Amino acid sequence: MKKFWYILKEMFYMIRTHKLYFLAPLFLLFVILALLVFYIGPSVIISFIYAGI
């Protein structure tokens, strides 16, 4: 979990220093999706991918 926070901190540092503010919502979406896959389990997410939703 320590690596996760380090990567998250580095992403927001990159956004701040290079003024890529349009990437912030995309990174937040990826973080939320990663947390959902981690806590819910990949089998639920895979069923949505196969269904084409």
N, C-alpha and C positions, 0 to 999 in steps of 0.2 A: 504494500500500500504506500510505502515511502516513495517508490519510484513514480507512482501515479501522481502524487502531489508535486513531485519535482518536475515531471513533464508538463503538468497543468500550469505550474508557475512559469516555466520557460515559454510556454505558448503565449501566455498573457504578457510576458516581458517582450516577446517578439512583436506582438500586436501594438504595444505601447511605443516601443522604440522606432518601429518602421511605419507607424501611423496607418496600419492596416485594419482600421476599425470595422470594415465591412466583414472581416473574417470572424469576429467575435461571436455572432449568432450561430455561425456554422460550427465553430469549435464547441460551443455550448450544446448544440444539438448532438454532436458526436459523443460528448461526455455523458449526456443523459441516456443516449442509446447504449453506450458501453455499460453504464450502471444497471440499466434494465436487463441487459443480457447477463450480467454477472449475478444479479440477485434473483431474477425470475428463472433463468436457465435458458440455454440456447435452443432447447427443443420447442419452446413456445414461439420464439422468433422465427425459427426455420419453418414452422408450419404456415406462418403468414407469407413467407417468401415463396413457398411452393404453391400457395393458393393464388398468388399474383396480386396481393393487396398492397 
